[in-house]
Amino acid sequence: MSESPKEKIRILYVDDEENNLQAFKATFRRDYKIHLALSAEEGRGLLHSNEVDIIITDQRMPDETGVDFLASIIPEHPDPIRILLTGYTDIQAVIDAINKSQVYHYLTKPWEEDYMRTVIKNAFEVFSLRKENRKLMEDLVETNKNLEVMLHQK
């Protein structure tokens, strides 16, 4: 599935280190529509005012971990694909991420540009397929309702 040339993949990147945010934006701004947040709280604010396809967050932040941030937004924002980024290897964070916050992929810092592009591309394909499946299910439910109405009218 390819994105239309008019519509860029919309990414929210949350990291408490300004340099990481700016490096990500400098690398990917031509390819994606990027929203940056220095904290989980700021990330939540951006999610309320912007549609986002993919969320990338650092695990280690001072006020809230990436896993806790991702888990906290599931009720209001269940659709964006979640990617956890961390500068250290912590198996418990990986387990928590998978179990608690529905993380699609786990990356270590420093990220490698080509690999990050591949992960984003694959994450967007999953996002698009889920969206398409939801639409097909809604259409199927509507068609079934219409058929039931027609059957009862006879």
C-alpha positions in Angstrom: 0.0 0.0 0.0 1.5 3.3 -0.9 0.6 6.7 0.4 -0.8 9.3 -1.9 1.7 12.0 -2.9 -0.4 14.7 -1.3 -0.7 13.0 2.0 2.4 12.5 4.1 2.6 10.0 6.9 1.9 11.9 10.1 4.3 11.2 13.0 4.4 12.4 16.6 7.9 12.1 18.1 8.1 12.5 21.9 11.6 12.8 23.5 12.8 15.0 26.4 16.1 15.7 24.5 15.7 18.6 22.1 18.7 17.5 20.1 17.0 14.1 19.3 13.9 15.9 18.2 15.7 18.3 15.9 17.9 15.5 14.4 14.7 13.4 13.7 13.0 16.4 12.1 16.0 17.4 10.1 16.3 13.9 8.7 12.7 13.2 7.9 10.9 16.5 7.5 10.7 16.2 3.7 9.2 12.7 3.8 6.7 12.9 6.7 4.5 15.4 8.5 6.3 15.6 11.9 5.0 16.8 15.3 7.5 17.1 18.1 7.0 17.0 21.8 9.5 17.5 24.7 7.3 15.6 27.2 4.4 13.1 27.4 2.1 15.9 28.4 3.0 18.0 25.4 2.6 14.8 23.2 -1.0 14.4 24.6 -1.8 18.0 23.7 -0.5 17.4 20.1 -2.6 14.2 19.8 -5.7 16.2 20.8 -5.2 18.8 18.1 -3.6 16.7 15.3 -4.3 13.4 13.5 -1.3 11.1 13.8 -0.6 7.8 12.1 2.6 6.8 14.0 3.9 7.7 17.5 7.6 7.3 18.3 8.5 7.9 21.9 11.6 7.7 24.0 11.3 5.3 26.9 13.4 7.3 29.4 11.8 10.7 30.2 11.9 12.6 33.5 8.1 12.8 34.2 6.7 9.7 32.5 8.2 6.7 30.7 7.4 6.1 27.1 5.6 2.9 27.9 3.4 4.7 30.5 2.7 7.5 27.9 1.7 5.0 25.2 -0.5 3.0 27.6 -2.2 6.2 28.8 -3.3 7.3 25.3 -4.8 4.0 24.1 -8.4 4.8 25.3 -8.6 8.1 23.4 -6.1 7.4 20.6 -6.1 3.6 19.9 -5.3 3.8 16.2 -1.8 5.2 15.8 1.0 2.7 15.6 3.4 2.9 18.5 7.2 2.7 18.3 9.4 2.8 21.5 12.9 4.2 21.3 15.4 3.8 24.0 19.1 4.5 24.6 19.7 1.4 26.8 18.8 -2.2 26.7 16.1 -3.0 29.3 14.3 -6.2 28.8 11.6 -5.2 31.3 10.8 -2.1 29.2 10.4 -4.2 26.1 8.1 -6.6 27.9 6.1 -3.7 29.4 5.9 -2.1 26.0 4.5 -5.1 24.3 2.1 -6.0 27.1 0.9 -2.7 28.3 1.2 -0.1 25.6 0.6 -2.1 22.4 4.0 -1.3 20.9 4.5 -2.3 17.3 8.3 -2.0 17.3 11.2 -1.4 19.7 14.3 0.5 18.5 17.5 1.4 20.3 19.3 4.8 20.1 21.0 6.0 18.2 18.6 5.0 15.4 19.9 4.3 11.9 18.2 6.3 9.2 17.5 3.6 6.7 16.2 1.2 9.3 14.0 3.9 10.8 12.5 4.6 7.4 11.8 0.8 6.9 10.1 0.6 10.4 8.0 3.7 9.6 7.0 2.4 6.2 6.0 -1.0 7.7 4.2 0.6 10.6 2.2 2.8 8.2 1.2 -0.3 6.1 -0.1 -1.9 9.3 -1.9 1.4 10.1 -3.5 1.6 6.6 -4.5 -2.1 6.6 -6.2 -1.7 10.1 -8.0 1.4 8.8 -9.2 -0.4 5.7 -10.3 -3.4 7.7 -12.4 -1.2 10.0 -14.0 0.5 7.0 -14.8 -2.9 5.4 -16.3 -4.1 8.7 -18.5 -1.0 9.0 -19.6 -1.4 5.4 -20.4 -5.1 6.1 -22.5 -4.3 9.2 -24.4 -1.6 7.2 -25.1 -4.0 4.4 -26.3 -6.7 6.8 -28.7 -4.2 8.4 -30.1 -3.2 5.0 -30.6 -6.8 4.1 -32.4 -7.5 7.3 -34.7 -4.5 6.7 -35.4 -5.7 3.2 -36.1 -9.3 4.4 -38.5 -8.0 7.1 -40.4 -5.9 4.5 -41.3 -8.9 2.4 
